[in-house]
Amino acid sequence: MEVLEAIRRRRAVRDYLPNSVPVATLRQLITAASWAPSAMNQQPWHFTVVTERAMLDDISVRSKAWLLKTASDMSSSDHFRDMLRDPHFHLFYGAPALVVISTPVSAQWSVEDCSLAAQNLMLAAVDLHLGSCWIGFAQGWLNTPEGRECLGLSASSCVVAPITIGYPRSEAPLVSRKAPIVTWIGVLPSAESGPPGSSNSPPSHP
Ligand SMILES: Cc1cc2nc3c(=O)[nH]c(=O)nc-3n(C[C@H](O)[C@H](O)[C@H](O)COP(=O)(O)O)c2cc1C
């Protein structure tokens, strides 16, 4: 699959089949994630893979309670409050696996690095016919001492991206995008120019 196609096809999947994801497939996703660029090639990411159903349920319950208690921006809207109060609302939508990308070091750019790894992982999931969704709602509680302990992370760790992984039960709806706001500075290349070496590009030096 072409990268551009994977980018277009990736959706936040919120409905999963209960089928578990083979460990070899999870490893493929993590390998793809680890090919992300990182500042000074520090690769400051740590992957925690949770497939234990009881723990997924527990994280969901505790994260919802934490959001309601702390009343962050998201959970203070009526819509989200109702959702979080609903005992049937599972934060992970029944996904059989959660990959939590965290960083053990709070170095400059480690959050950016982990986010790039997260995007690689979600795009690789498309290629492997898997669905994914970054669950920001789980970040708050997972970054508490209890949350870190539950995942076996050190006290200095920062949880950046909890990502559900599983086989989609149904096709996720296409969510529209705003037209990108772009400022062009400089002379725009003509439509005919292409990558170096293509017939339209200027001759290269011998
Ligand atoms: C940082 C971040 C946090 C998110 N948190 C949640 C979440 O807690 N629950 C959820 O269902 N989706 C969450 N999403 C998914 C977004 O809602 C989704 O990407 C967006 O609506 C666009 O839809 P699309 O990914 O299908 O194009 C999150 C996405 C990002 C990048």
The ligand as an SDF file (V2000), in Angstrom:
LIG
                    3D

 31 33  0  0  0  0  0  0  0  0999 V2000
   -4.1980   13.5070   20.7830 C   0  0  0  0  0  0  0  0  0  0  0  0
   -5.4660   12.8010   20.3610 C   0  0  0  0  0  0  0  0  0  0  0  0
   -6.3620   12.4020   21.3480 C   0  0  0  0  0  0  0  0  0  0  0  0
   -7.5320   11.7200   20.9780 C   0  0  0  0  0  0  0  0  0  0  0  0
   -8.3530   11.2480   21.9600 N   0  0  0  0  0  0  0  0  0  0  0  0
   -9.4320   10.5040   21.6270 C   0  0  0  0  0  0  0  0  0  0  0  0
  -10.2360    9.8950   22.6430 C   0  0  0  0  0  0  0  0  0  0  0  0
   -9.9710    9.9940   23.8430 O   0  0  0  0  0  0  0  0  0  0  0  0
  -11.3040    9.1550   22.2570 N   0  0  0  0  0  0  0  0  0  0  0  0
  -11.6340    8.9940   20.9370 C   0  0  0  0  0  0  0  0  0  0  0  0
  -12.6110    8.3130   20.6560 O   0  0  0  0  0  0  0  0  0  0  0  0
  -10.8780    9.5520   19.9470 N   0  0  0  0  0  0  0  0  0  0  0  0
   -9.7890   10.2840   20.2630 C   0  0  0  0  0  0  0  0  0  0  0  0
   -8.9880   10.8080   19.2690 N   0  0  0  0  0  0  0  0  0  0  0  0
   -9.3320   10.6000   17.8530 C   0  0  0  0  0  0  0  0  0  0  0  0
   -9.8550   11.9010   17.1950 C   0  0  0  0  0  0  0  0  0  0  0  0
  -11.1200   12.2010   17.7210 O   0  0  0  0  0  0  0  0  0  0  0  0
   -9.9040   11.6830   15.6690 C   0  0  0  0  0  0  0  0  0  0  0  0
   -8.5970   11.4620   15.1960 O   0  0  0  0  0  0  0  0  0  0  0  0
  -10.5030   12.9010   14.9430 C   0  0  0  0  0  0  0  0  0  0  0  0
  -11.8560   13.0470   15.2860 O   0  0  0  0  0  0  0  0  0  0  0  0
  -10.3990   12.7770   13.4190 C   0  0  0  0  0  0  0  0  0  0  0  0
  -10.9810   11.5700   12.9710 O   0  0  0  0  0  0  0  0  0  0  0  0
  -10.1430   10.5470   12.0840 P   0  0  0  0  0  0  0  0  0  0  0  0
   -8.9360   10.1530   12.8900 O   0  0  0  0  0  0  0  0  0  0  0  0
  -11.0660    9.3690   11.8390 O   0  0  0  0  0  0  0  0  0  0  0  0
   -9.7800   11.2280   10.8110 O   0  0  0  0  0  0  0  0  0  0  0  0
   -7.8290   11.4780   19.6090 C   0  0  0  0  0  0  0  0  0  0  0  0
   -6.8980   11.8890   18.6340 C   0  0  0  0  0  0  0  0  0  0  0  0
   -5.7330   12.5210   19.0000 C   0  0  0  0  0  0  0  0  0  0  0  0
   -4.7390   12.9210   17.9310 C   0  0  0  0  0  0  0  0  0  0  0  0
  1  2  1  0
  2  3  1  0
  2 30  2  0
  3  4  2  0
  4  5  1  0
  4 28  1  0
  5  6  2  0
  6  7  1  0
  6 13  1  0
  7  8  2  0
  7  9  1  0
  9 10  1  0
 10 11  2  0
 10 12  1  0
 12 13  2  0
 13 14  1  0
 14 15  1  0
 14 28  1  0
 15 16  1  0
 16 17  1  0
 16 18  1  0
 18 19  1  0
 18 20  1  0
 20 21  1  0
 20 22  1  0
 22 23  1  0
 23 24  1  0
 24 25  2  0
 24 26  1  0
 24 27  1  0
 28 29  2  0
 29 30  1  0
 30 31  1  0
M  END
$$$$
